[in-house]
Structures are given as structure tokens and as C-alpha cells.
Amino acid sequence: MRILICDDDSLISKQLCEYIQDYFKHTNANCPEIFCFTNGESLLADQGEKDILFLDVEMPGLNGIYTGSELKKRNNNIIIFIVTSYLKYLDDAMRIQVFRYLFKPLDKKRFENNMKDALNLYNTSMIKLPIETKQGVHTILTSDIIFVEAQGRRVIIHTEKNDYESIHNMKYWLDSLPRNNFFQTHRSFIINMEHVSNFDHSLIHLAENQYDAYLTRRKYKSFKDAYLLYLESMR
């Protein structure tokens, strides 16, 4: 894992480094590598993995919103904290799907609570599962699965890049996928709540409305409750 800090204020970068190191020390875990940048250009030029990022908004050159948007295009799984003194950037930050919005001066207790949530999300998104097809085995991140669909006797795994026809049935996938992220909305659909755009009493729209999945009416309330709980865990 690599944790990155991008802020032109050296005091904030130093404080974040100390908070991160203290968090891992108190949880008896090895602290990952921490890298600091002072502007968006140098961060975008970095060739290393970017797992968790603490990102300022107002910086010389590229601002944090643009920088974060570019990084999300490259890796949708990056976990971005916006760190700023200004509430006015909140809407822009939400549009690029940042994980949390932290205000300066930083509150250490709030930082620790959010860091715990970020690591839980990271560990969940890094789960890999094999998809066995008639042609071979493909290993993918569970976070890349948009939904699983039964089409007659065929079971299709729809991912961000490809669709795969699994040799396993729906029960296998229901048992294999992490329950805190996936929900069976209909006998023919298991959806990843990470990719939900919106829903009503009969349909769930996924991946910015690219796909639709059926929602059984009797499951509407339980799905709504599970989805709201999922969103709450992401705050």
C-alpha cells in the first residue's frame, strides 16, 4: 500500500504524516510508505501505485479537484480525502466521488475514525476472486464487478472492462461475494452497491445508468436499508 499527501502547506503535510504514523503504531500494524507532493503536476507524474490520497484543493498550478478527477479516471479504486479549509468545494468533491472531506485544522479523532473506514474499504476493494469460464480462469477485484446476472442457464459476470460467462451458478456467487457490498435484488441479479446510480421500486440503475437490474418489490425495503447502511459506512 502507498499513502500519498498532496498539499503546498508543509505544516499540514507534516501533521498528516504524524497522524498516519501514530494511527498504525496504535493499531500495532506496519505503517505503509508515505509520499508527499506539493502540487498536482508532480502527483500526476508519479508512476507508483496510489491507494489512499490526502489532497488539498487550493494549490499552485492544478487544483485538487482537477487532479483528483484525473486520478479517478486512471484508477477508480483510489481512496481520496479532500483536505481543505473551505466548504465551498464540497459539491465539486462529491462529483469526483471522494471518500471523505476533512477540514483544516485537522481533528485527530475524526482523522482516526475516517482512516479506519478507509482501510476497511481498501481491504474490501482489494479482495480478488477467480472467475472460472469454459475458456480459462480470470482473477479480478470484487470492486470491479458491477453485477452478476442469470440469463437462463448462463451466469454472466459484468465487470468494468469485460463480461465473463461463469461455470458456477448464482448460489456460488452469492456465497462468494462480500455481503457488505453485494445484494441479491432478484433471483436473476446480484448487484454491487458501489456501482448503484439510483433505484425505484422495480429497477436499479448501475454504472451511471449503463445497466439496469430488476428489484423485487418485496425486497425493496431490505435493499434500501442495506444501501443506506452501505452509504453511511462510506461517510
HELIX and SHEET records of a PDB file:
HELIX    1   1 SER A   10  HIS A   26  1                                  17    
HELIX    2   2 GLY A   40  ALA A   45  1                                   6    
HELIX    3   3 GLY A   64  ARG A   74  1                                  11    
HELIX    4   4 LEU A   87  TYR A   89  5                                   3    
HELIX    5   5 LEU A   90  ARG A   95  1                                   6    
HELIX    6   6 LYS A  108  SER A  125  1                                  18    
HELIX    7   7 THR A  142  ASP A  144  5                                   3    
HELIX    8   8 MET A  170  SER A  176  1                                   7    
HELIX    9   9 MET A  193  HIS A  195  5                                   3    
HELIX   10  10 ARG A  217  LYS A  219  5                                   3    
HELIX   11  11 TYR A  220  SER A  233  1                                  14    
SHEET    1   A 5 GLU A  33  PHE A  37  0                                        
SHEET    2   A 5 ARG A   2  CYS A   6  1                                        
SHEET    3   A 5 ILE A  52  LEU A  55  1                                        
SHEET    4   A 5 ILE A  79  THR A  84  1                                        
SHEET    5   A 5 ARG A 100  PHE A 103  1                                        
SHEET    1   B 2 LYS A 128  GLU A 132  0                                        
SHEET    2   B 2 VAL A 137  LEU A 141 -1                                        
SHEET    1   C 5 ASP A 163  SER A 166  0                                        
SHEET    2   C 5 ARG A 154  THR A 159 -1                                        
SHEET    3   C 5 ILE A 145  GLN A 151 -1                                        
SHEET    4   C 5 PHE A 189  ASN A 192 -1                                        
SHEET    5   C 5 PHE A 182  HIS A 186 -1                                        
SHEET    1   D 3 VAL A 196  PHE A 199  0                                        
SHEET    2   D 3 LEU A 203  LEU A 206 -1                                        
SHEET    3   D 3 TYR A 211  TYR A 214 -1                                        
END                                                                             
